[in-house]
Amino acid sequence: MIDVPAIFAQNVFDEETMKERLPEQTYATFCDAIKNGQPLDVSVANVVADAMKDWAIEKGCTHYTHWFQPMTGVTAEKHDSFITPSDSGHVIMEFSGKELIKGEPDASSFPSGGIRATFEARGYTAWDPTSYAFVKGDTLCIPTAFMSYTGDVLDKKTPLLRSMDRLNHEAVRILHLFGKTDVTRVNANVGPEQEYFLIDRELYDRRKDLRYTGRTLFGARSPKGQQLDDHYFGAIKARVKSYMKELNEELWKLGIYSKTEHNEVAPAQHELAPIYTNVNIAADHNQLTMELMKRIAQKHGMVCLLHEKPFKGVNGSGKHNNWSLSTDTGENLLKPGKKPEENTQFLLFLSAVVKGVDEYQDLLRLSVATAGNDHRLGGDEAPPAIISMFLGDDLEQVVEAIINREEYESHGKVMMDTGAEVLPEIKKDTTDRNRTSPFAFTGNKFEFRSLGSALNISCPNIMLNTIVADALSQFADELEGKENFEQACRRLIRRTLKKHRRIIFNGDGYTDEWVEEAERRGLMNLRSTPEALKHYTDKKNIALFERNHIFSSREVHARAEILLDNYVKIINLEALTMLDMAKKDIFPNVSRFTGALSDTVKAKRAVSDTIKVDAEVALIEKLSGLLEEFSAAIATLDDEIVAASKHRNNIQRYAEYYCDHVLSTMEHLRAVSDEMEMCTASKYWPYPSYGELLFSVQ
């Protein structure tokens, strides 16, 4: 039996631990600095560092690291021991406030988008005291920001913290206009639902594509996939349940609010969802969660796949970003209340979100744009690439009534009669869930559903925080000093909703009719990553980032280049892996099988000319033709990779060439291979099949 309250956050240097270990005055000073957003004095940091070191050593730590999130998409850490030489020739264990506050990792090998040359090595990490230090193995991990020697941002935490500050400042301005002067802080809170696949380690090791790229580049469909919907919310298999149990324990020890677990739609697919926390901590926790998911899976003889589309023909994995706003007085600013049509404050914040999403659709789309997510968006499993907002029937009627200056008639509380006396009546929610909407209102929060499963959630939340903060800033500028504040608010709400109503869509986002309708509305349909990232450096977007102090123009251009370069490298790696598999394994083995069939035909004919061999001959002819086509496709892919390199000096064109030419050739090569797999005896096929991969874990 697990004593969850006893183990929860036992590996975290949190407020409770600090209160026990720090002098009362130091603890009070630390808390005040965090609350007011002020840097800590070195003298205070020295006391905190010493207590943190003693606590970590008691936990078995010998080293510490500044744990940060560079633009690689994963976390980074450089470990230093606590040892310091003593005069006696021995060592003592020391850790200073200076070491806690600042580190100097080599920045030359991290993506910088041209901001830093390779020979310019120095970079800095800066302690983020708002995210608690934690113990991982024998190492004390200190969450930090990361920047270059020139002060340019090279990580994902720093702009997220900046966006949180901007959102807080502008939201508090608005609330003070409503007379809520007791509010001193507004936080964006996030609960990221994490989808993933678990497959057998032994089978994984036999697939080059999974090992090198995280997804299957070849593979014919299994006879059984997800067509029966029997895996979704089904009984969790014993091996998976054992994995989930250990994962939960380790997450709880790190203070991560792991709450929900279940089977997802696709076979071998599962989901984990935490309770909400502020977006900075949520981002750190999600990075830790993904790391632990992978590590613990290996202990159970499995591999955790976080690629957005590891298997063709079944659902891929996303990460639903549930985003809300709350005050330090405990109020959810996106809660409509019983009469949303009369809740001016809610309607004003709603209008800010509507305005931001409409004006910056491109930023939301590109914040989730990756090579992996391109395979997922728009399928019958994920929202389309077109950004729109779902409000639900009731709230949309409120919006329409405001725009048309009409009275809104509330339908009141609706109870659902189950029809069985033993079952209770159920209160019906005012909104359904629209699984095809990228950005859906779900009662008191917005669910951004377009994120891929491997994505760092900082990226979309930087955009969300910034675009809403910018809208609120404009609202506050207009409303401050108005004599009739309520009337001015109502005029502003109506004008904003009327201007941006095109972004609101409650229908089926999968239909061709919606694509046509979205085009008529002037909404953007950015189907691929290169197409989306092209808008990162648009003038309006750079202006947004600069006036809100999120990125400089130089940093925006650098990030666009980093993301495009990453896209090219991923597809290049996939293409090279396909060629390796095709040339060394698939072609020779299918050729061997056709040779074996030919030997069978010869043997039968040697026995008697009357023995039928038409089926074998037809199969030999079919496979021979497919091998010819396969060989030609291999040559074409080789040529396309060479042709792509001619665009190396223009990163946008380079990425577009990989998208438009290399990917289509890869798809053709796969199609031929998958057809050959269906015609080849399993003992000759060099890789585990989809059926084995998806149904091996019991």
N, C-alpha and C positions, 0 to 999 in steps of 0.2 A: 504494500500500500504506500502511495506517495503522499507525503504531507506537503501539499502544494504551497500553502502559506509559509511554511518553514523554509522551503528551498527557494521561493520566489526572490529574485534579485540578489541571491547570496554571493554572486560573482560581480556585483556592481558597486562601485564607490558612490552610492547615491546619497540623498539628503539625510536619510536616517542614519547611515553609516558615518557621514560627516558630522552629524550632530553628536554622535557618541564619541568621536575621536578628535574633534577640533576644540580648541578653547572657545568658550562661549562668545567672546568678542570677535574672534576670527570667523566663526561660523556666521554671526550676524552680518559682519562686513561682506563676507562672500555672498550671502543671500541678497543683500542690498545691491551689490554690484551687478548680479545677474538680473534682478528685477528691473533695475534702472538702465540696463544695457551699457554699463561702464566697465572699462578694463580694470583688472586687479593690480594693486600695488605689489611690487616684488616681495616686500616683507610679508605680505599676506600669502602670496604664492609659495614662499619658502615653507611656511607652516603647513599649508595644504599638501605640498609635495612630500614633506617628511612623513606626515600621517598616511598619505596615500602609499608611500613606499613601505612603511611598516605593515600596513594592511595587506598589501600585495605579497610581501615576503611570507606572511603568515599563511597565505593561500598557496604557497609553493613557488612563487615567482622568483626568477633570477634576473630577468630582463624587463625592459620597458620598450615601447615603440610608440611613435606618433603615427596613428592610424588615419589614413587620409584617402580621398577618392579622386584620383587624377582622371584625365579624360580618356583613360583606357577602357572605362566601363566596369572595371572591378576595383577593389580596394588595394592599397599598397601599404607596406610597413617595413621599416628598417629597425632591427633589434639591437639595443645596447644593454649591456649588463649594468647592474647597480654597483659593481665593484670599483673601489678606489684604492690605490696603493697607500699603505701606511708607512710610517718611519721605520717600523720594525721589520719591514720586508714582507709583511702580510697584507691583507686587504680588509677594508671595511665597506659596508654597504651604504652608499649615499645617493641621494637624489635631490637636486636643488630646485628652487622655484624657477631659475633660469632655464634649466633642462625641461621643466614641465611646460613652460610658456612657449619656448621656441626650439625648433629643431632645424637642421640644415641638410636635408637629403640631396643627393645629386639629381638635378632637374633636367640634365641634358638628354636623357633617354626617354623621357615622358613626352607624349604628344603636346606640341605647343603651337602648331599652325604657323610656323615661321617666326614666332615671337622670340624664340631663343635659338641660337646656333648651337651645333653639337659641342663646340669647344667652350661654350659658355655654360658652365656646369652648375653654378650655385642656385639653389632654391631654398625656400623657407616654409616650414610648417608652423602654424600658430594655433595654440590650444583653444578649443571651443568649450568653455566651461558650462555651456547650456546643455551639453550632451555628456552624460556621465562616463567616466573611465570604467573599464571593465577588465576582467581577467580572462584570458584565453590560453589554456595550457599553462606554460610556465612564464607567460608574458603579460605584463600590465599594458593594456591598450588604451591610449589617450586619443580620443577623437580630435582631429585638427583640420584646419584649412590649409591650403597649399597654394603658394604663389611663386612667381619667378623673382630673380634678383632685381628686375626692373619694376616690380610691384604689380605686374599683370597677373590676372587670375588664371590659374592652370588647373582648377578643380571644379567640382560640382557643389560642394558645400558652401563656399563663399557667396556665390550669386544667390543661392537659396536663402541664406541668412539675410542678405541685402533685400531680397524680395519680401521676406517676412517683416523686416523693419518698415519698408514702405507701406505694406498693407496695414500693418498695425497703426502707423501714424495717420493715414488717411481715414481708416475706419473709426478711430477714436475721435477725429475731427467731426465726422458725421454724427456720431453718438452724442457728443457734447452739444451739438445743435439741437438734438432731441431732448436735452436737459439731463442726460445721463452722465453727469460730470464725475460720478464715482468710478466710472470705467477708466482704467489706466492702461489696459493691454487688450488687444484683440489678436487671437491666434488662428491660423489656418490649421485645421486638424485633418488628419488623413488616416484611413484604414485600408491598406492595399491588400486585396485578395490575390493570392499567389497560386497560379496553376503550374503543374509540373507532371512529368512522366517518370515512372520507375520501371526499369528493365533489368534483366539478369546480367550480371557483370561478365560472365563467361561469354555470352552471346555478343555483348558490346565489344569485347576485346577482339572479336573476329570480324568486326566491321570497321574498315579504314575510314569510311566516311563519318561515322559517328565519333570515332576517336579524334579525327582531325578537325571536323567542322561542326559537330553537335547535331547534325541532321543526316538523314538517309538521302543520298544523292541518286541511288538506284533502289528499286524494290517494287515488284508487282504487288497489287492489292491482295490481301488475304480474303478467302471466301467469306469469312466473318469479320466484320468491322464493328461499326457502331449502329448498324441498321435496326437492331432490336431494342436499342435504348436500355438494355438490361444492366449496363455498368453504372449508369448515372444514379447516384444515391444508393447503389446496391450495397450488399453486405461487404464490409472491408475484409480482404483476405488476410489470413493469419500473419504472413510474412510482412505484409504492408502495415498491418496494425502494430506489429512489434517495432517496426521502423518509426511509425508515427508516435508511439509511446516514448521512445528514446528522444526523438526530435523535440517533442513538447517539453520533456524534462530539461533538456539543455537550453531551450529557448526561455523557459521560465527562470532558470538560474541566472540568465542574463537580463532579466526584467522585461522580456518581450511578451506582450499580452496575447499569446497564441490562444485562440478561442475556438475556432470551428475547423473541422476536417471532414472531408467526404470524398467519395469517388466522383470524378467528373464524367462527361459524356463519352469520351473516347476510351477504348480499352487501354488499361495501364496508365490512365491519366487520373490525377487527384488534385485536390485544392486545400489550401490552408489560408485561414483568414484571422487577422489579429483584431483586437479592440482598438479604437481610435486613440491617437496621441498626437501631439503637435508635429507638424510636418518635418521639422529638422530631425527629431528623434525617430519618427516613423521611417525616414529615409535611411538613417544609420541602422535601425533595426532590420529593415528589409534587406540591406546588403549583408548583414550578419546572418539573417535567415537563409538566404540563398547559399551562403558559404557552408552553413551547418547542414543544410539539406543534402548537399553534395558529399560532404565528409561522412555523415552518418550513414548514408546509403551504402558506401563502400564497406562499412563494418557489417552490413547485413547482406553482403554478396550482391548488391544491386548498384545501379548507376542512376542518378537523378539527372534527367534531361531538362534543361531550362530554355532550349531553343524554341522559338515561336512556332515552328512547323517542322518537328522532327520526322513526321510520317505523312506522306502524301495520301489523301483519300480519307483521312479522319481529322477530327478537329485539332487545331493547334492550341497553344497555350497563351493566355493573356494575363494581365494583371490589372484588375479593376481598381481605379484610384477614386475612393470615396472621399470627397472633399467638402468640408464645412467650415463655418466661421463661428468662433465663440469668444465671449468676453471673460475677463478675469473675475467677473461677478457671477459667472455661470449661465449666461444667456446664449442660446443658439440663435444667431442672427438670420439663419435661413429657415427658421421654423415659422410656418405661415400663421399659426394660431387657428382658433375656431372660425374666425371671420377674416380670411386673408384680404378680402376686398376693402376692409376697413383698417388694415394693418399697414399704415403708411411707411413705417420703418422697414418692414419686411419687403414691401414693394420697391422701395428705393434701393435696397441692397440687391434684390432680384434684378432690377433694371441695370444696375452696374455690371452684373454678371452677363446679362443678355448683350449689353453694349460691347463689353470686352470680347466676348466670344465671337460676335459678328465682325467687329473691326479687325480682329487678329486671328481669324480662322487659320491662316497660313502658319502662324506660330504654334498653335495647338497641334496642327497636323505634323509639322516638321519636328516637334518635340517627341513624337513617337515613331519617327521615320528611321527604320533600320533595314538592312538587307533581309534579315529574318522576318520582320514584321510585314514586309511587302508580300510575302507568301500567304499571310493570314488575313489581312484587312480586305473586306469585301466578300469573303466567303460566307457560307451559311453558318458561321461560328463566331464572327466578329463584325463590328460595325464597318460600314463602307468608308472609303477615304474621304468622302464629303463630310465636313464637319457641320453638324446641326444640333439643335437642342430639343429635347423632349420635356414638356412640362406636365403632361397628363391632361385629361379632359377638363377637370374642374378648374385648374389653374389657368389653362389656356382660355377658358370662358371668362375668367376674371380679367385676363389681359385684353381680350376682345371687347369686353364691356367698358374697360377704361379707355381704350382707343376710340370706341364709337360713342363715348359719353352716354352709356346706357346703364340702367340699374342691373346689378347682378343678383340673381335669385339663387341663394344657396339651396342645395338639395338636402342639407342636413345629414345627420348620421344615418347610415344605411346598415342594417343588420342582415346577415345571410342566414337563412333557415336551412339547417343541414338535413332536415326531413327525418331525423331519427331522434326519438325522445331522449335517449341517453346522452346525446351529443349537445354541447352548448351552442348557442347562437354565436356567430363570429362577426365582429365589426369589420366592415368592408373599408379598405383604404381608399383614399380619394384619388390615387393614381395607380395604374397598373405598371408593370415593368416592361419597357420596350427594349428588347435585347438587340435590336438593330440600330439603336440610337448611339452615336458616339458620346453624347454628353446629356445624360438624363437626370432630371430632378426626381428624387425618390423619397419625398416626404419632408426631409429637413436637411438635405445634402444633395450634392451633385455627384453622379457617378460617371467619371471619365473612363470609358470602356475600351479605348483604342490602344492602350499600352500593351506592348509585348511583354512576355513573361520574364525575359532576361534584363529588361530595362532598369536603369537607376531611376527611381521615381522623382529624384530631384529635378530632372529635366522638365517634365510637364508641369510640375508644381511651381517652378520658377516662372513659367509663362502664365499660369493661372493667377498666382499672387500678383504679378506685375500688371497684367491687363485689368484686373479688378481694382487694384490700387490706383491705377491711372484714371479709371472712370470715376472712382470715388473722389479723387483729387479735383477733377473737373466739377463734380457735383458740389463739393464743399465750397469751391471758389464762387459758384453761382448762388449758393444758398446763404452763405454767411452775410449777415447784416440785413436780411429780408425782414420786413415788418410783419407780414403775414406768412410765417414759415410754413405752416400746413398747406396753405393755398399754393405757395411757390413750389413745394415738394410735389404736389399733385400735378401741377403743370409740367414739371420736369419729368416726372414718371411717364405721363401720357406721351409727351414729345419723344422721349427715348424709346419707349416700347413701339410707338408707331414707326419710327425711323428704322428700327432694327428687327421688326417682326419677321422678316424674311428668314432669319436663322432658326425660327421656331417651327418644328415639324414633328407631328405626333404619329405619322404613318409608318409604313413598312419601308425601311431604308434599303432593302435588297432589290426592289423592283426597278425595271428599266424606266418606268414612268417617273420614279423619283429622280433618277439621273437627269431626265429631260426637264423635270420641274425645277430641280436645283439650278440647272443652267439658265433657265428663264429668270430665276430669282437673282442670278448673279453670284451664286455661291461657287467656291473653288472646288475643283475635283483634281486633287494632286495625287495621281495614282502611284507614283514611284518615289523612292527616296531622293534621287537626283532632282526630280521635278519639284519636290517639296523644299529641299535645302537651298535651291536657287533663290528662294524668297527670304532667306535668313538675313541677307544684307540689303534688303529693300530699304529705301530711305525712311519710310514711315516706321519701320521696325527698329532701325538704328536710333532714330529720334526717340522712340519709346524707351529704349534701354538707357539712353544717355540722360534723358530728363528725370528718370527714376533712379539713376545711379546704380544700375545693375551691371551693365557692361559698357566699356568704351567702344568706339567704332573699331578700333584695332582688335579688341578682344572678340567682337562679333565676327569679324572677317576670319580671325584665327579659328574660332569654333566651327564655322562653316567649312573651312578647309580640313580641319581634323575629322569631321564627320564624313565628308566626301571621301577623304583618303581611307578612312576605315571601311567605308562601303566597297571601294575598289579592292582593298586587300582581302576582304571576306570573300568576294566573288572570285577573285583570282585564286585564292586558296581552294575554294570549292572546285573551280575548273581544273586546277592541277591535280587535285585528289581524284576527280573523275577520270582524268587521263591515265593516272597511275592504275586505278582499278580496272579501267577498260582494257588497257594494253597488257598489263601483267597477269590479270586474273580472269576477267570475263571472256575476252576473245579466245585465249588459249583453251579454256575449259569448254566453251561451247564448240570449238573446233574439235576437241577430243571427243565430245559426245557425238558429233556428226560422223567422226571417224569410226566410232564404235557402232553406230547405226549402219554405216557402210559395210563394216565387217559382218554384221548380222545379215544384211542382204546377201552378201557373197556366200556366207555359210548356208543360208537357206537355199540359194540357187544351186549350190554344190550338191545338196541332198536331192533336189528334184526341181526341174524347170516349172513344175505345175504349182509349187507353193506360192501363195500370194504374197507379194512384197510391195504392193502399191502404196500402202499406208506409210511404210518406212521410207520409200522413195519420195513420197510427197513431203514428208517431214524433213528429209535431207535437203530437198530442193528449197523448201521454205526457209530453213535455218541457213542454208548457204546464201540465199538472197539477203537475209537479214544481216548475216556477217559482212557481206559486201557493203550494205548500207551503213552498218556500224563502223566499218573501217573508214568509209568516206566521211562520216560524221566526226570521227576522231581526228582526221586530217583537217577538217574544217575548223574544229575547236582549236587545234594547234595554231592554225593560221589566224584565227580571230584574236587569240591572246597576243600574238605578235603585232597584229594590226592595232590593237588597243594601245599598245605601248607607244605608238607614234603620237598619242595625245597626252603624254605624260606631263608636259609643261602647262597644260590647261586642265586643272583638276575637275572643273565642272564638266568639260567635254569628255574627259577621261572616264568619269563616272557614268555619263550618259551612254558612252560607247559600250561599256560593260553591261549596262541595263538593256540597251536596245539590240545589241548584237551577240555578245558572249552568252548572256542568259538564255536567249532563244535557241542558240546552238546547243547549249547544255540540255535544255528541255527536249530537243529532238534526239540527242544521244541517249537520254534516259528512256524516252518512249520506245526506241528500238531495243534497248537492253531489256526493258520490262516485258516486251513481247517475247523476246528470246527466253527469258526466265520461265514464262508460262509453257514453253515448248521443250524445255530441257529437263532431263531427269534430275531429281533433287541431289543425288550423290555427286553429280558433276557441277552443280552450281556452287560457286566458291564462298557464298556468304549465307548466313542465317536469313530465313525468309521473314516477311512481315508477320506471318502467323506465329512463328517462333518468338519473335521479338515482343509482340503485343500480348501474348497469352502464356508466357513461360513462368511468370511470377505467381505463385500460389500462396 
